[in-house]
Amino acid sequence: MVFRLETGVPARVKPFAVEVRNVKCLRCGNYGHQSGDRECPLKDVIMPSEESRLKRDDPLNAILAHTDPTEVSC
């Protein structure tokens, strides 16, 4: 429910402190939250499509790719 304050600014009313959202989560497929929200049961799960991105974006992999494996560190 959206209403306007006396200043003309739109405000949202949350009945009983619960916000109703009509969105579908792309991770779990349930309605009422989005991917990454704490309500999602799969928020901390690494999906198979994310594994390659995480490996690619890991800064340690970039450092190891540019170092010489035969080089001895002191």
N, CA, C and O atoms as CSV, one atom per row, in Angstrom:
chain,resi,resn,atom,element,x,y,z
A,1,MET,N,N,0.849,-1.155,0.000
A,1,MET,CA,C,0.000,0.000,0.000
A,1,MET,C,C,0.905,1.230,0.000
A,1,MET,O,O,1.784,1.367,0.850
A,2,VAL,N,N,0.678,2.120,-0.963
A,2,VAL,CA,C,1.467,3.343,-1.072
A,2,VAL,C,C,0.536,4.525,-0.883
A,2,VAL,O,O,-0.550,4.569,-1.461
A,3,PHE,N,N,0.958,5.472,-0.083
A,3,PHE,CA,C,0.192,6.696,0.089
A,3,PHE,C,C,1.163,7.862,0.092
A,3,PHE,O,O,2.375,7.659,0.158
A,4,ARG,N,N,0.649,9.071,0.020
A,4,ARG,CA,C,1.500,10.262,-0.006
A,4,ARG,C,C,1.427,10.980,1.332
A,4,ARG,O,O,0.356,11.165,1.909
A,5,LEU,N,N,2.601,11.377,1.805
A,5,LEU,CA,C,2.672,12.167,3.030
A,5,LEU,C,C,2.201,13.576,2.750
A,5,LEU,O,O,1.928,13.916,1.598
A,6,GLU,N,N,2.100,14.399,3.770
A,6,GLU,CA,C,1.659,15.776,3.588
A,6,GLU,C,C,2.607,16.549,2.682
A,6,GLU,O,O,2.196,17.512,2.036
A,7,THR,N,N,3.865,16.141,2.628
A,7,THR,CA,C,4.840,16.823,1.782
A,7,THR,C,C,4.745,16.385,0.326
A,7,THR,O,O,5.401,16.975,-0.532
A,8,GLY,N,N,3.954,15.375,0.030
A,8,GLY,CA,C,3.800,14.889,-1.330
A,8,GLY,C,C,4.738,13.740,-1.666
A,8,GLY,O,O,4.724,13.237,-2.789
A,9,VAL,N,N,5.550,13.323,-0.708
A,9,VAL,CA,C,6.488,12.237,-0.932
A,9,VAL,C,C,5.755,10.903,-0.772
A,9,VAL,O,O,5.060,10.693,0.222
A,10,PRO,N,N,5.908,9.991,-1.757
A,10,PRO,CA,C,5.242,8.695,-1.599
A,10,PRO,C,C,5.876,7.894,-0.463
A,10,PRO,O,O,7.095,7.910,-0.289
A,11,ALA,N,N,5.049,7.202,0.303
A,11,ALA,CA,C,5.521,6.377,1.413
A,11,ALA,C,C,4.846,5.016,1.316
A,11,ALA,O,O,3.737,4.898,0.795
A,12,ARG,N,N,5.513,4.007,1.812
A,12,ARG,CA,C,4.984,2.648,1.767
A,12,ARG,C,C,4.631,2.202,3.179
A,12,ARG,O,O,5.401,2.396,4.120
A,13,VAL,N,N,3.467,1.609,3.306
A,13,VAL,CA,C,3.025,1.101,4.596
A,13,VAL,C,C,3.256,-0.403,4.615
A,13,VAL,O,O,2.842,-1.111,3.696
A,14,LYS,N,N,3.908,-0.884,5.648
A,14,LYS,CA,C,4.118,-2.319,5.813
A,14,LYS,C,C,3.180,-2.798,6.914
A,14,LYS,O,O,3.443,-2.543,8.090
A,15,PRO,N,N,2.093,-3.485,6.567
A,15,PRO,CA,C,1.195,-3.960,7.607
A,15,PRO,C,C,1.877,-5.013,8.476
A,15,PRO,O,O,2.397,-6.005,7.966
A,16,PHE,N,N,1.871,-4.796,9.763
A,16,PHE,CA,C,2.474,-5.711,10.738
A,16,PHE,C,C,3.957,-5.932,10.464
A,16,PHE,O,O,4.489,-7.008,10.736
A,17,ALA,N,N,4.622,-4.915,9.928
A,17,ALA,CA,C,6.060,-4.913,9.647
A,17,ALA,C,C,6.468,-5.994,8.658
A,17,ALA,O,O,7.620,-6.429,8.669
A,18,VAL,N,N,5.556,-6.435,7.807
A,18,VAL,CA,C,5.866,-7.421,6.783
A,18,VAL,C,C,5.603,-6.779,5.431
A,18,VAL,O,O,4.489,-6.342,5.143
A,19,GLU,N,N,6.630,-6.729,4.615
A,19,GLU,CA,C,6.468,-6.156,3.286
A,19,GLU,C,C,6.122,-7.262,2.306
A,19,GLU,O,O,6.821,-8.273,2.241
A,20,VAL,N,N,5.060,-7.085,1.547
A,20,VAL,CA,C,4.624,-8.071,0.566
A,20,VAL,C,C,5.267,-7.700,-0.765
A,20,VAL,O,O,5.086,-6.591,-1.269
A,21,ARG,N,N,6.019,-8.640,-1.323
A,21,ARG,CA,C,6.699,-8.382,-2.582
A,21,ARG,C,C,6.265,-9.409,-3.605
A,21,ARG,O,O,6.258,-10.609,-3.330
A,22,ASN,N,N,5.907,-8.942,-4.774
A,22,ASN,CA,C,5.463,-9.826,-5.853
A,22,ASN,C,C,6.600,-10.054,-6.835
A,22,ASN,O,O,6.487,-9.715,-8.013
A,23,VAL,N,N,7.692,-10.627,-6.355
A,23,VAL,CA,C,8.831,-10.946,-7.213
A,23,VAL,C,C,9.180,-12.416,-7.041
A,23,VAL,O,O,8.896,-13.021,-6.007
A,24,LYS,N,N,9.800,-12.980,-8.074
A,24,LYS,CA,C,10.195,-14.384,-8.029
A,24,LYS,C,C,11.715,-14.462,-7.941
A,24,LYS,O,O,12.422,-13.792,-8.693
A,25,CYS,N,N,12.206,-15.268,-7.033
A,25,CYS,CA,C,13.638,-15.473,-6.850
A,25,CYS,C,C,14.162,-16.342,-7.994
A,25,CYS,O,O,13.557,-17.357,-8.340
A,26,LEU,N,N,15.295,-15.933,-8.578
A,26,LEU,CA,C,15.865,-16.703,-9.676
A,26,LEU,C,C,16.636,-17.922,-9.185
A,26,LEU,O,O,16.858,-18.856,-9.955
A,27,ARG,N,N,17.043,-17.932,-7.935
A,27,ARG,CA,C,17.794,-19.066,-7.398
A,27,ARG,C,C,16.882,-20.215,-7.007
A,27,ARG,O,O,17.039,-21.330,-7.503
A,28,CYS,N,N,15.925,-19.949,-6.114
A,28,CYS,CA,C,15.095,-21.041,-5.587
A,28,CYS,C,C,13.737,-21.150,-6.282
A,28,CYS,O,O,13.088,-22.193,-6.203
A,29,GLY,N,N,13.304,-20.091,-6.958
A,29,GLY,CA,C,12.038,-20.132,-7.679
A,29,GLY,C,C,10.827,-19.769,-6.839
A,29,GLY,O,O,9.704,-19.783,-7.344
A,30,ASN,N,N,11.031,-19.442,-5.561
A,30,ASN,CA,C,9.911,-19.046,-4.704
A,30,ASN,C,C,9.578,-17.571,-4.903
A,30,ASN,O,O,10.414,-16.796,-5.368
A,31,TYR,N,N,8.366,-17.195,-4.552
A,31,TYR,CA,C,7.930,-15.809,-4.663
A,31,TYR,C,C,8.095,-15.103,-3.319
A,31,TYR,O,O,8.065,-15.738,-2.265
A,32,GLY,N,N,8.267,-13.794,-3.369
A,32,GLY,CA,C,8.311,-12.983,-2.165
A,32,GLY,C,C,9.682,-12.428,-1.832
A,32,GLY,O,O,9.809,-11.606,-0.925
A,33,HIS,N,N,10.707,-12.860,-2.545
A,33,HIS,CA,C,12.049,-12.334,-2.321
A,33,HIS,C,C,12.852,-12.475,-3.605
A,33,HIS,O,O,12.433,-13.138,-4.553
A,34,GLN,N,N,14.036,-11.823,-3.611
A,34,GLN,CA,C,14.916,-11.898,-4.763
A,34,GLN,C,C,16.184,-12.650,-4.400
A,34,GLN,O,O,16.465,-12.891,-3.226
A,35,SER,N,N,16.937,-13.014,-5.407
A,35,SER,CA,C,18.202,-13.704,-5.194
A,35,SER,C,C,19.131,-12.812,-4.380
A,35,SER,O,O,19.322,-11.642,-4.711
A,36,GLY,N,N,19.703,-13.361,-3.324
A,36,GLY,CA,C,20.591,-12.589,-2.461
A,36,GLY,C,C,19.925,-12.066,-1.210
A,36,GLY,O,O,20.618,-11.662,-0.276
A,37,ASP,N,N,18.606,-12.058,-1.157
A,37,ASP,CA,C,17.909,-11.641,0.056
A,37,ASP,C,C,18.098,-12.673,1.147
A,37,ASP,O,O,18.277,-13.856,0.859
A,38,ARG,N,N,18.060,-12.244,2.383
A,38,ARG,CA,C,18.284,-13.198,3.472
A,38,ARG,C,C,17.134,-14.188,3.635
A,38,ARG,O,O,17.292,-15.207,4.308
A,39,GLU,N,N,15.983,-13.905,3.032
A,39,GLU,CA,C,14.855,-14.830,3.112
A,39,GLU,C,C,15.049,-16.045,2.208
A,39,GLU,O,O,14.373,-17.059,2.385
A,40,CYS,N,N,15.965,-15.954,1.241
A,40,CYS,CA,C,16.169,-17.042,0.290
A,40,CYS,C,C,16.899,-18.199,0.965
A,40,CYS,O,O,17.941,-17.986,1.584
A,41,PRO,N,N,16.371,-19.420,0.859
A,41,PRO,CA,C,17.058,-20.555,1.481
A,41,PRO,C,C,18.371,-20.912,0.775
A,41,PRO,O,O,19.190,-21.634,1.343
A,42,LEU,N,N,18.586,-20.423,-0.447
A,42,LEU,CA,C,19.801,-20.728,-1.194
A,42,LEU,C,C,20.766,-19.539,-1.262
A,42,LEU,O,O,21.615,-19.491,-2.153
A,43,LYS,N,N,20.651,-18.590,-0.344
A,43,LYS,CA,C,21.466,-17.371,-0.439
A,43,LYS,C,C,22.949,-17.636,-0.240
A,43,LYS,O,O,23.763,-16.907,-0.808
A,44,ASP,N,N,23.343,-18.638,0.535
A,44,ASP,CA,C,24.750,-18.927,0.786
A,44,ASP,C,C,25.285,-20.089,-0.050
A,44,ASP,O,O,26.434,-20.498,0.118
A,45,VAL,N,N,24.466,-20.615,-0.938
A,45,VAL,CA,C,24.859,-21.755,-1.761
A,45,VAL,C,C,25.518,-21.236,-3.039
A,45,VAL,O,O,24.998,-20.326,-3.684
A,46,ILE,N,N,26.661,-21.816,-3.404
A,46,ILE,CA,C,27.330,-21.446,-4.650
A,46,ILE,C,C,26.750,-22.319,-5.759
A,46,ILE,O,O,26.892,-23.542,-5.745
A,47,MET,N,N,26.110,-21.682,-6.699
A,47,MET,CA,C,25.471,-22.399,-7.798
A,47,MET,C,C,26.533,-22.827,-8.813
A,47,MET,O,O,27.589,-22.199,-8.890
A,48,PRO,N,N,26.277,-23.888,-9.598
A,48,PRO,CA,C,27.265,-24.349,-10.583
A,48,PRO,C,C,27.648,-23.267,-11.598
A,48,PRO,O,O,28.793,-23.224,-12.049
A,49,SER,N,N,26.718,-22.406,-11.954
A,49,SER,CA,C,27.026,-21.342,-12.913
A,49,SER,C,C,27.941,-20.275,-12.318
A,49,SER,O,O,28.574,-19.525,-13.061
A,50,GLU,N,N,28.021,-20.199,-11.003
A,50,GLU,CA,C,28.864,-19.200,-10.357
A,50,GLU,C,C,30.283,-19.700,-10.095
A,50,GLU,O,O,31.182,-18.891,-9.867
A,51,GLU,N,N,30.502,-21.005,-10.122
A,51,GLU,CA,C,31.818,-21.557,-9.802
A,51,GLU,C,C,32.891,-21.058,-10.764
A,51,GLU,O,O,33.973,-20.660,-10.333
A,52,SER,N,N,32.602,-21.078,-12.052
A,52,SER,CA,C,33.596,-20.626,-13.028
A,52,SER,C,C,33.865,-19.132,-12.876
A,52,SER,O,O,35.008,-18.699,-13.027
A,53,ARG,N,N,32.841,-18.339,-12.583
A,53,ARG,CA,C,33.031,-16.905,-12.396
A,53,ARG,C,C,33.877,-16.633,-11.162
A,53,ARG,O,O,34.736,-15.752,-11.189
A,54,LEU,N,N,33.650,-17.371,-10.083
A,54,LEU,CA,C,34.427,-17.175,-8.868
A,54,LEU,C,C,35.894,-17.532,-9.081
A,54,LEU,O,O,36.780,-16.845,-8.572
A,55,LYS,N,N,36.154,-18.597,-9.825
A,55,LYS,CA,C,37.543,-18.971,-10.120
A,55,LYS,C,C,38.202,-17.926,-11.011
A,55,LYS,O,O,39.365,-17.579,-10.806
A,56,ARG,N,N,37.472,-17.427,-11.989
A,56,ARG,CA,C,38.015,-16.434,-12.910
A,56,ARG,C,C,38.298,-15.111,-12.208
A,56,ARG,O,O,39.308,-14.468,-12.494
A,57,ASP,N,N,37.429,-14.697,-11.299
A,57,ASP,CA,C,37.570,-13.410,-10.628
A,57,ASP,C,C,38.454,-13.451,-9.394
A,57,ASP,O,O,38.688,-12.411,-8.777
A,58,ASP,N,N,38.953,-14.627,-9.017
A,58,ASP,CA,C,39.792,-14.740,-7.833
A,58,ASP,C,C,41.149,-14.084,-8.103
A,58,ASP,O,O,41.839,-14.486,-9.040
A,59,PRO,N,N,41.546,-13.092,-7.314
A,59,PRO,CA,C,42.812,-12.402,-7.566
A,59,PRO,C,C,44.031,-13.319,-7.394
A,59,PRO,O,O,45.059,-13.092,-8.031
A,60,LEU,N,N,43.933,-14.330,-6.563
A,60,LEU,CA,C,45.069,-15.231,-6.370
A,60,LEU,C,C,45.363,-16.021,-7.638
A,60,LEU,O,O,46.527,-16.288,-7.934
A,61,ASN,N,N,44.344,-16.397,-8.388
A,61,ASN,CA,C,44.564,-17.111,-9.644
A,61,ASN,C,C,45.295,-16.236,-10.649
A,61,ASN,O,O,46.147,-16.736,-11.383
A,62,ALA,N,N,44.987,-14.943,-10.704
A,62,ALA,CA,C,45.674,-14.028,-11.610
A,62,ALA,C,C,47.134,-13.868,-11.208
A,62,ALA,O,O,48.008,-13.807,-12.073
A,63,ILE,N,N,47.407,-13.801,-9.923
A,63,ILE,CA,C,48.787,-13.671,-9.445
A,63,ILE,C,C,49.581,-14.935,-9.777
A,63,ILE,O,O,50.713,-14.847,-10.252
A,64,LEU,N,N,49.003,-16.092,-9.532
A,64,LEU,CA,C,49.691,-17.352,-9.814
A,64,LEU,C,C,49.936,-17.545,-11.306
A,64,LEU,O,O,50.927,-18.166,-11.690
A,65,ALA,N,N,49.060,-17.029,-12.147
A,65,ALA,CA,C,49.226,-17.164,-13.595
A,65,ALA,C,C,50.402,-16.337,-14.097
A,65,ALA,O,O,51.008,-16.685,-15.110
A,66,HIS,N,N,50.739,-15.238,-13.400
A,66,HIS,CA,C,51.815,-14.354,-13.843
A,66,HIS,C,C,53.136,-14.600,-13.121
A,66,HIS,O,O,54.097,-13.870,-13.364
A,67,THR,N,N,53.220,-15.583,-12.259
A,67,THR,CA,C,54.475,-15.861,-11.564
A,67,THR,C,C,55.145,-17.084,-12.170
A,67,THR,O,O,54.487,-17.957,-12.736
A,68,ASP,N,N,56.434,-17.131,-12.046
A,68,ASP,CA,C,57.214,-18.244,-12.557
A,68,ASP,C,C,57.252,-19.343,-11.502
A,68,ASP,O,O,57.727,-19.100,-10.393
A,69,PRO,N,N,56.768,-20.546,-11.812
A,69,PRO,CA,C,56.745,-21.609,-10.803
A,69,PRO,C,C,58.140,-22.077,-10.386
A,69,PRO,O,O,58.298,-22.663,-9.316
A,70,THR,N,N,59.152,-21.824,-11.219
A,70,THR,CA,C,60.509,-22.242,-10.874
A,70,THR,C,C,61.215,-21.230,-9.979
A,70,THR,O,O,62.280,-21.506,-9.428
A,71,GLU,N,N,60.601,-20.048,-9.844
A,71,GLU,CA,C,61.199,-19.000,-9.023
A,71,GLU,C,C,61.089,-19.386,-7.539
A,71,GLU,O,O,60.030,-19.799,-7.066
A,72,VAL,N,N,62.201,-19.242,-6.827
A,72,VAL,CA,C,62.222,-19.595,-5.404
A,72,VAL,C,C,62.042,-18.322,-4.583
A,72,VAL,O,O,62.744,-17.332,-4.793
A,73,SER,N,N,61.099,-18.357,-3.647
A,73,SER,CA,C,60.890,-17.191,-2.789
A,73,SER,C,C,61.664,-17.370,-1.484
A,73,SER,O,O,61.834,-18.489,-1.001
A,74,CYS,N,N,62.121,-16.273,-0.931
A,74,CYS,CA,C,62.902,-16.329,0.307
A,74,CYS,C,C,62.034,-16.221,1.517
A,74,CYS,O,O,62.535,-16.251,2.641
